[in-house]
């Protein structure tokens, strides 16, 4: 009787094992696939943010450089139509990169970029007024260059915040 009972238990366990093995395998495979999808999504999200941050950082620095060049050329009386076009292209590129970042960037990154944008927009407006000969009272190329220097630590801070947001801490 014990041998028969043992044989029946063995048969039941064998049948159950045969029935549940595909279910367990499917469950494990499904979890592994879900984890791979999550990892791929996280990698894609990181790459998207990195691309947007890189573009915004580059555009901000290019706009800053061309503003500085514009003030030097205005001061020296050699500011040309080509200089104006390059500065306008840089301004538009900066605007577009900022608009892209608004949809992806963390709020801390947007705050840092707003601080940069305040200085750059003010300098751009001053450059246009100085170029047209309609400077405000007390506004000069020398003062505009001094005001533009405020962008440098803000650019550094923005880059630092972007790197931290990406998890780069070295």
C-alpha positions in Angstrom: 0.0 0.0 0.0 2.8 2.4 0.9 4.5 1.6 -2.4 1.3 2.3 -4.4 0.8 5.6 -2.5 4.5 6.6 -3.2 4.1 5.7 -6.8 0.9 7.8 -7.1 2.5 10.8 -5.4 5.5 10.5 -7.7 3.2 10.3 -10.7 1.2 13.4 -9.5 4.4 15.4 -8.8 5.8 14.4 -12.2 2.6 15.4 -14.1 2.4 18.7 -12.1 6.1 19.4 -12.8 5.5 18.7 -16.5 2.5 21.0 -16.6 4.0 23.8 -14.5 7.5 23.8 -16.1 6.4 25.8 -19.2 4.5 28.3 -17.0 7.5 28.9 -14.8 9.8 29.2 -17.8 7.4 31.6 -19.5 7.2 33.7 -16.3 11.0 33.9 -15.9 11.4 34.8 -19.6 8.6 37.4 -19.3 10.3 39.0 -16.3 13.7 39.0 -18.1 12.1 40.6 -21.2 10.4 43.3 -19.1 13.6 44.1 -17.4 15.4 44.4 -20.7 12.7 46.7 -22.0 13.0 48.9 -18.8 16.8 49.0 -19.2 16.5 49.9 -22.9 14.0 52.6 -22.0 16.3 54.0 -19.3 19.2 54.0 -21.7 17.2 55.8 -24.4 15.9 58.4 -21.9 19.5 59.0 -20.8 20.7 59.4 -24.4 17.8 61.8 -25.2 18.6 64.0 -22.2 22.3 63.9 -22.9 21.8 64.9 -26.6 19.5 67.8 -25.6 21.8 69.0 -22.8 24.8 68.8 -25.1 23.0 70.8 -27.8 21.8 73.4 -25.3 25.2 73.8 -23.7 26.9 74.1 -27.1 24.3 76.6 -28.4 24.5 78.7 -25.2 28.3 78.9 -25.3 28.3 79.7 -29.0 25.8 82.5 -28.5 27.9 83.8 -25.6 31.1 83.7 -27.7 29.5 85.5 -30.7 28.0 88.2 -28.4 31.4 88.8 -26.9 32.9 89.0 -30.5 30.1 91.4 -31.5 30.9 93.8 -28.6 34.6 93.7 -29.5 33.8 94.4 -33.2 31.3 97.1 -32.3 34.0 98.7 -30.1 36.6 98.5 -32.9 34.1 99.8 -35.5 34.4 96.6 -37.7 31.0 95.0 -37.1 29.7 93.6 -40.4 26.5 92.3 -41.8 28.1 88.8 -41.7 28.7 89.2 -38.0 25.1 90.3 -37.5 23.9 87.2 -39.4 26.1 84.8 -37.4 24.9 86.3 -34.2 21.3 86.0 -35.2 21.8 82.4 -36.3 23.4 81.7 -32.9 20.5 83.4 -31.1 17.9 81.3 -33.1 19.8 78.1 -32.5 20.0 78.9 -28.7 16.3 79.6 -28.7 15.5 76.3 -30.5 17.7 74.2 -28.2 16.1 75.8 -25.1 12.7 75.0 -26.5 13.7 71.4 -27.0 15.1 71.2 -23.4 11.8 72.5 -22.0 10.2 69.3 -23.0 12.8 66.9 -21.6 15.0 68.7 -19.1 14.6 68.5 -15.3 13.3 71.6 -13.7 16.7 72.2 -12.0 18.4 72.2 -15.5 15.7 74.6 -16.8 16.3 77.0 -13.9 20.0 77.0 -14.6 19.5 77.6 -18.3 17.0 80.5 -17.5 19.8 82.2 -15.5 22.1 81.9 -18.5 19.3 83.0 -20.9 18.7 86.2 -18.9 22.2 87.4 -19.4 22.5 86.4 -23.0 19.1 87.9 -24.0 20.0 91.2 -22.2 23.4 91.3 -24.0 21.8 90.5 -27.3 19.4 93.4 -26.9 22.2 95.7 -25.9 24.3 94.7 -28.9 21.4 95.5 -31.2 20.8 98.9 -29.6 24.5 99.7 -29.7 24.7 98.6 -33.3 21.7 100.8 -34.3 23.1 103.8 -32.4 20.1 103.9 -30.0 21.9 102.9 -26.8 20.2 103.5 -23.5 21.5 106.1 -21.1 24.8 104.8 -19.6 24.9 101.9 -22.0 28.2 101.3 -23.7 30.2 98.5 -25.3 32.5 98.4 -22.3 29.5 98.1 -19.9 27.9 95.4 -22.1 31.1 93.4 -22.0 31.2 93.6 -18.2 27.5 92.6 -18.0 28.2 89.7 -20.4 30.9 88.4 -18.0 28.0 87.4 -15.7 27.1 84.7 -18.1 30.4 82.8 -17.6 29.7 81.5 -14.1 26.1 80.8 -15.1 27.3 78.7 -18.0 29.6 76.8 -15.7 26.7 76.3 -13.2 24.4 75.1 -16.0 26.9 72.6 -17.3 27.4 71.3 -13.7 23.7 70.9 -13.1 23.3 69.1 -16.5 26.1 66.7 -15.6 24.6 66.0 -12.2 21.2 65.4 -13.7 22.8 62.8 -16.0 24.5 61.2 -13.0 28.0 62.3 -13.9 29.7 63.4 -10.7 33.4 63.3 -11.3 
